Amino acid sequence: MFPELIQWFRDIHETPWSRVSPLKLASALGVVALVILIHLTSREGWVFLVDDLNLVFHESGHPIFAVFGETIGFLGGTLMQLLVPLMVACSCWYKRQATATGLAGVWFCQNGFNIARYMADARAQLLPLVGGGEHDWATLFGQWGVLDKDVVYAQTMAALAWLGILLCCTWLGWRCYKDFATRSR
């Protein structure tokens, strides 16, 4: 099994990435900039369409993961909203689609803003919950005995989201530079 897995990774590694042209890079960074602008200027940092879709994945995660127990059921919403863009990123990586991989990575990281907002609300519980019910992060932080640190965890999550977005954009820029440098030779 392991030799086949190693060979599979070698085959993928030897497959060239799709080219990131300056136009593709500019388009991708334009999309990222638009998402960030909407995030920064909207009242609650809600990016329409993207966060609406993320919410659908979040809510679907609860019943899917609830079969593994109550705690994982509460965590399942966050897990699902991260797993879907991660699976998209992995699919794009497997197909060696550089621009799509970078944008899927940004989508994955952008979810960190929603998660951070939800974490920060654990004690206050002011956010409206879909269908009412219990607050995921209030329940989880309460179970883990860290409810008083909800804002600290939220700030850390938001910082990781920003860092991840910056790294994805930097990687796309590097791919573009590398493609341009190889083509210029």
N, C-alpha and C positions, 0 to 999 in steps of 0.2 A: 504494500500500500504506500509506504513512504517513498520508495523510488519513483512510483508513478506521480505522486504529488510533487516531488522535487522536479521531475521532468515537466510537469504541467506548468509550474512556476517559471522554469527556464524558457519554455516555449512562449509564454506570455511576455517575459522580459525581452526576448529577442524580437518580438513583434514591434514594429515601429509605431510610435504615437502619431496620431493625425497631426497635421501641421497647424500651428497657431499663427495665423497671419496677423499683421498689425491691425487689420480691419476686424478680425475675429476678437482680438484682444480688446480693442476699443469698444466693440459692441458688448462684450461680456462685462467689462468694467463699467460701461454705461448702465447696464441692467443692475449691477451691484450698487452703483451710486444712487440710482433711482430708489431701490429698495431701502437703502440707508437713509436717504432724504425723507422718504415717507415715514420710516421708523422714527426719525428724529423730530419730525414736525407734527405727527399725529398725536392726538391727545393722550393716548395710552401706549404709544409705540406700536400700534396695530397696523400691519401692512395688509391692506385688503387683498383678497384673493389668496395670497400666499399663506397668511395666518388663518384665513377661513379654512383652507385645505388642511393646514397643520392641525386645526381644531378637530376636523373630521377624523384624522388619523389618531389624535389623542383620545378622543371619546371611544373609538373602535377598539383601542388597546385595552380598555378596562375589562370588557367581557372576555376578550381573547386570553388575556393573562390571568384572569380571575380563577380559571380552572386550576392554577398552580397554588392557590391560597389567597387569603385576604390581603396580606401585605403586598405581594406581587401584583395583585389586582389593582391596588391603589397606585402602585408604581408603573403599572402597565400602560397607562395613558402616556406618560412621559417616554417610556421605552418605545412605544409604537411611533410616536411623533419623531423620534430620533432614528428608529430602524428603517422607516420608509426612505428618507433621503439617503441614509447610509447604503441601503440596498441599490438605490439608483446610482449612487457614486461608484459602488463596486461593479455594477453592470457596465458603466461607462469606462471604468478603469480596465476591466476585462476586454472590452472592445477597443481599448487604447484611444478613446475619444477625449483628447486633452481638454478642450474647452468645456465640454459637457461634464467631465469629471470635476473640473474646477468649480463650475457653477453648482453642481450637486453638493460639493463640499461647502460652498457658501450657504446653500439652503440648509444643510445639516447644522452648520454653526449658527445661522440666523434663528433657529429654533431655541437656542440658548437664551435669547431675549425674552421669549414667552415663558420659558421655564423659570427664568430669574424673576420675572414679574409675579408669577404664581407663587414661587418660594417666598418672596418678600411679603406676600399677603397672608402668610400662614397664621400669624397672630391676629392681625386686624380683620381678616376675612371680609373685605369690602368688595372684592371682585364678584360680579354675578357668575354663578355656576350654571353650566348647562344642565337643565333638568333638576336643579336643586341638589340635594344630597350633601355628602360630606366633602370637605376640602381636602384634596389629596395630600398636599404638603403639610397642612396642619396635623393631619392624622399620622403621616410618616414621621415628621419631626417630633411629634409627641411620643410616638412609640420608641423612637431612638433617643429620647431625652435631650434633644437639642433645639426645641422649639424657640428658645430665647435667642438662638443664633440664626434665625431665618433670614434676616437682612444681610448678615455676613456671608452666608452661603449664596444668597441671591447676587450679591456684588461680585463674588468669585465667579459665579456662572456667567454673568454678563461680561466680565473681563475675559473669560475664556472664549466667549462668543466673538468678541471683538478681535482677539488674537487669532482665532481660527479663520475668520474672514480675511484678515490681513495676510495670513500665511497662504490661503488659497489664491488670493489675488497675486501675491508675490510669486507663487509657483507658476501661475499662468503667464506672468511677465517673463519669468525665466525661460519657460517653454518657448515663448515667442522670440526672445533674444537668441536662444539656442538654435531655433529653426532658421532665423534670419542669418546668424553667423555661419551655419553650415551651408546655407544656400548661396551665400556671398563668395564662398571659396571657389 
